[in-house]
Amino acid sequence: MGTVHVTERFGEVDALRGAAVLMMIVYHTLFDLDFLGVLDLDMGSPVIWFTGRLTAFLFIFLVGVSLSLSHSRRGVTSRRHYIIRGLKIFLWGMVITAATWIYPHNGFIVFGVLHFIGLAVILTHPLAGRRTVALALSAVAITVGVLMSGLRVETPLLMWLGIRPHNFYTLDYFPLFPWLGVVLLGIFTGDTLYPGYRRRFGLRAWSPSLLQLIGRNSLKVYLVHQPVIVGIIWAAMYLTS
């Protein structure tokens, strides 16, 4: 069994998160090129759609893995720690809501990935270290999400749960169901592969890499990548017009 000191990080987790960030940048670059009319792309094509979903799955799955690692590294941590952490992420989601209300307005984000992750951290952290319960509830959450996916109602008040109003359109949407199940699956995986903050599998030593650096700063990259991409595209359009 591989072991690490409890103050160290698992390089493979950071690297996987970094890879997800790069996939996100590629996907959003394609989306922006299509949205701004630079290229005529079919964003619903199987390859592009799958890339977007896989990226989202990795991000959200790693939220659960990180909660598991945080629990096993810190031991008993007050609920306040996770509530504050979740609220900070949720508030960044509200910043995204305000920004997309200003531009492009149509399809502004009301419950996107940051809103979801913030709430998921608060709701699921008590299950870290309880892998059997986490796995069972993961199956329940995913099943509920699938069953509710076709429901449409008149009110937008249930949208955060996964029950959408008619003619609902948003640029980013990650409701609690089924995505809460992916976080719980990540908790189960983290508890299984890294019990007591120790690897259950052999792996060569990781040296610092660009992927790990990006993975450790994924929230910062997420917050700035879209303005940077759009700015570059606008500048290129202006210079070539």
BELRA-V668480 format. One record per backbone hydrogen bond with DSSP energy under -0.5 kcal/mol. CO is the residue of the C=O (numbers start at 1). NH is the residue of the N-H. If there is no record, write none. Layout:
# BELRA-V668480
[[CO & NH] [CO & NH]]
This chain:
# BELRA-V668480
[[5 & 8] [9 & 11] [10 & 13] [10 & 14] [11 & 15] [12 & 16] [13 & 17] [14 & 18] [15 & 19] [16 & 20] [17 & 21] [18 & 22] [19 & 23] [20 & 24] [21 & 25] [22 & 26] [23 & 27] [24 & 28] [25 & 29] [26 & 30] [27 & 31] [28 & 32] [29 & 33] [30 & 34] [31 & 35] [32 & 36] [33 & 38] [33 & 39] [34 & 37] [39 & 41] [41 & 43] [42 & 45] [45 & 49] [46 & 50] [47 & 51] [48 & 52] [49 & 53] [50 & 54] [51 & 55] [52 & 56] [53 & 57] [54 & 58] [55 & 59] [56 & 60] [57 & 61] [58 & 62] [59 & 63] [60 & 64] [61 & 65] [62 & 66] [63 & 67] [64 & 68] [65 & 69] [66 & 70] [67 & 71] [68 & 72] [69 & 73] [70 & 74] [71 & 75] [75 & 77] [78 & 81] [78 & 82] [79 & 83] [80 & 84] [81 & 85] [82 & 86] [83 & 87] [84 & 88] [85 & 89] [86 & 90] [87 & 91] [88 & 92] [89 & 93] [90 & 94] [91 & 95] [92 & 96] [93 & 97] [94 & 98] [95 & 99] [96 & 100] [97 & 101] [98 & 102] [99 & 103] [100 & 105] [104 & 106] [105 & 108] [107 & 171] [111 & 174] [112 & 116] [113 & 117] [114 & 118] [115 & 119] [116 & 120] [117 & 121] [118 & 122] [119 & 123] [120 & 124] [121 & 125] [124 & 127] [125 & 128] [127 & 130] [130 & 134] [131 & 135] [132 & 136] [133 & 137] [134 & 138] [135 & 139] [136 & 140] [137 & 141] [138 & 142] [139 & 143] [140 & 144] [141 & 145] [142 & 146] [143 & 147] [144 & 148] [145 & 149] [146 & 149] [148 & 151] [151 & 164] [153 & 166] [156 & 159] [158 & 161] [158 & 162] [158 & 163] [159 & 162] [160 & 176] [161 & 177] [162 & 164] [164 & 153] [165 & 168] [172 & 111] [175 & 179] [176 & 178] [176 & 180] [178 & 181] [178 & 182] [179 & 182] [179 & 183] [180 & 184] [181 & 185] [182 & 186] [183 & 187] [184 & 188] [185 & 189] [186 & 190] [187 & 191] [188 & 192] [189 & 193] [190 & 194] [193 & 200] [194 & 197] [195 & 198] [209 & 213] [210 & 214] [211 & 215] [212 & 216] [213 & 217] [214 & 217] [215 & 218] [217 & 221] [218 & 222] [219 & 223] [220 & 224] [221 & 225] [222 & 226] [224 & 228] [225 & 229] [226 & 230] [227 & 231] [228 & 232] [229 & 233] [230 & 234] [231 & 235] [232 & 236] [233 & 237] [234 & 238] [235 & 239] [236 & 240] [237 & 241] [238 & 241]]
